[in-house]
Amino acid sequence: MSARPILYYALFSPPARAALLTSKLIGLNVELKAINYATQEHHSDWFLKVNPRHTVPVLVDQGAALCDSHAIITYMVNQYGQSQHEHLYPKDFLKRAVVDERLYYEDGVLFQVIKDFVARILHGEDIEYHRKSIELSHNAYSFLEEFLSRSSYVAGEQLSLADISINTTLITLHKLVPIEERRYPRICAWMQRMRDDLPGYEEINEQSAQQLYQRFQNALEYNMTKHA
C-alpha cells in the first residue's frame, strides 16, 4: 500500500481539477495517477474495482476510496490541513454549513449545466449550443452573482473549498457561455481573485478547461457531419 494518498484524475474534469488544486494549496503530497479516457481506461476492470461509478477524481487513502470530489477535498483539509488552512473548511459549524451549501450549489446547479451540455453535444447530436443550456447557464450565474454581493468570496470573506469547487466548473462553463463583466461584475472580479489565490491555476485549471472546451467544439463539428 502506498504511504501517500493516491489521486486518480483527468485534467479535463472540473471535479478532478478541484482535488488537484486543493492538494496543491495545502501542500499535500499525493501520488498522481492520470486516467486515460481516450482509451476508455475509466471502464477497465481494474479501475472499476477502485470506483464502480467509473468517474474521476478518486482518492485512495488508508485503504479507502473516496469517489466524489466534494468528499475528497473536505477530507483533504480535515485530515491533512494545518491551522492556516482552516478557513478553507471552517470548524465553526455555521461557517462550515455555508461552505457546504455552496458546494451543494456547485453540484446540484452549476455542474448540472455542464452535464446538460455533455448530454446534448458529446452524447447527443446537437450542432449548436441549445437555448435551454444557455438559459441554465445564466440562471446559475445569477445565483453566484448574488452570493458574491454578500461577500468577497462565495462563502464569506476568505477563500474556501466552495470557491475552488465552483471555480473549476465555472471556468469551463465560461468558455461555453461567456460571463460578461457588464452583466456579472462580481463574478468577473472574483474569477481574477481566484487566479491570484490558487497556485498552479494556469496549468491545472485554465489550460485544462480550454482542452474540454475544444472537446465540445470538436463534437459540434462531428455532429454537423452527421447532419450534412
N, C-alpha and C positions, 0 to 999 in steps of 0.2 A: 504494500500500500504506500502511495506517495505521502511523504511527510508534509508536502504542501497541498493546499486545496487545488483541485483541477477544475478549470473553467473551459467548457466546450462552447464554442462560439462560431458565428459567421458575421463578418463585418457589415453585410448589407442589412442585418436585422437590427432595428432600433432597440428592442429589449436587450439584445446581446451587447450593444454599444453602451447601454446604461450600466450594465455589470462591469464592463471594461473600464469605463470612466470612473466608476465608484472605487474599484480596486486600486486604480492609479492614484486617485485623490487621497485615499487613506494609507497609501504605501503598502498595500497587501501584496505579498509575493506569491502570485498564483502560477500554476503550471498551465500554460495556454495550449489548447488543442483545437485547431481550426477544423470545422466540419465542411466538407466539400459538397455543396448542394448540387453542383453541376453533374456530379457522378452519382447522385442520389445516396450519398453516404448516410444521410439522416434516416434513410429507410433500411439501412443494413442491419443484419441480425444483431451484431454486437452493440450498435447504438440503441436499438430498440430495447435491449436489455437494460441500458442505462436510463433511457427515457422512452417509455411506450408511446408517448404523445409525439415523438419524432420532431421535437422543436428545440431551438436554442434560445437563450442560454441554458446550460445545465452546470451547476456547481456540485462537485463531489467532494465532500469533506468528512473525515472521521467515519467513513463507510456509508454515509447517507448521501442521497442525490436530491438536490433541490432543482425543480424544473420550471419555476416561474421567476421572472426577473424581479418582481417586487419582493418575493420571499428571499431571493438571493441577496439583493442589495441591503435589505434591512438586516439580514443575518450577518452580512459582512461587517456592518457598522457595530451591531450588538456584540459580535464575537471578537472582532479584531480592531475596532476603532479605539483611538485613545481619547483622553479627555477633551482635546482640542477638536475632535470630530463630533462631539455630542450634538451640535446644532444641526447636523445632517439628519439625525433621528432622535429628537429630544427625549430625555427621560421623563420630563413633565408630561403627565397624561393628557392634558388638554392640548398642549402644543403638538404632541405626537398624534393626537386624533386629527388635528388639522392637516398634518402631513399625510396621514393615512387617507383622509378624504380626498386630497388632491391626487394621490396615487390611484384611488378608485376612479376619479375623473379621467385620468390618463388611460386606464384600462377599459373603462366602460363607455367612454365617449370618444376621446381622441383616437385611440388605437383602432376603434371600430370603424372610423372613417378610412384608415389605411386598408383595413380588411375589405371594405366596400370597393375601393379601387382595385384591390387584388382580385376579388371575385369577378368584377366586370371586365377587367383587362387581361390579367395574367391567366386566370382560369376561365374567362369568358371570351367573347368575340367583339367587344366594343372597339370602335375605331377612333373614338374621341372621348374626352372626359365627359362623363354623364352629368347632366344638370343636377340630378339628385346628389351625386358625390360632391359637387361643388357647394351645394346648399348645406350639406352636412359639415363640410369644412368650415364654412363661415359661422355656422351655429356653434361649433366647437371653439372657434377663435373668439367669438363674442363672450363665452363663459370665461375664457382665460384672460381676456382684456378686463373683465370685471374683477377677477381675482387680483389682478395687478393694480387695480385702482385703490386697493386697500393697503398694499404693502409693496416693498421693493422687489420681493421675491414671492413666489406663488403661495407660500405658506407662512409668511412672516417677513421680518427684516433681515433674516440671514438665509444663506443658501441651505437648502435641504435636499434630501433624496428625491422629493417630489419634483424639484426643479430639474434634476438630472434626467429622471424618467420622462417627464413631459418634453424636455428639450430634444431628446433623441428621436422621439416620434414627430415632434413639430418640425424639426429641421428637414425631415423628409417630406412631410405634407406641404411645407412652404415651397418646395421645388415644384410640386404639382399644382397647387393653388396659392400663388404668391400672397404674402402678408404685406399689404400696403401700409406704409407709415401714416398716411393721412387718415386711414380708417382704424388702424390698430397701433397707435403711437407707443402705448405702454409695452405691448408685446415686442415691438422692434427694439426699444431701449433695453428691455430685459434680455433679449437674444444677444445683444452686444455684451452685456454683463456676463452672460454665460461663457462667451468666447474668452473673456478676460479671466474668469474664475477657474476654469477647468483645464488642468494640464493635459496635453495630448488632444485637445479639442479638434484641431485642424485635421490631423491624420486619422483619428479614430472616428470622429463624427462627421465633419464637413465633407471630406473626400468620400467616405463610405456612403453617405446619403446621396451624393451625386451618382455613385455607381447604381444604387437602387433606382434612382430617377431614370437613368439610362436604360435600365431593365424594363421599366414601364414604356419608355419611348420605343424600344425595340419590339416590344409586344404589340404596341399600336400599329407599327409598320407591318408586322407579320399578319395581324388581323386584317389589315387593309388588303393584303394579297389574297386572302381567302374570300374577300367580298368582290374582288375585281372580276 
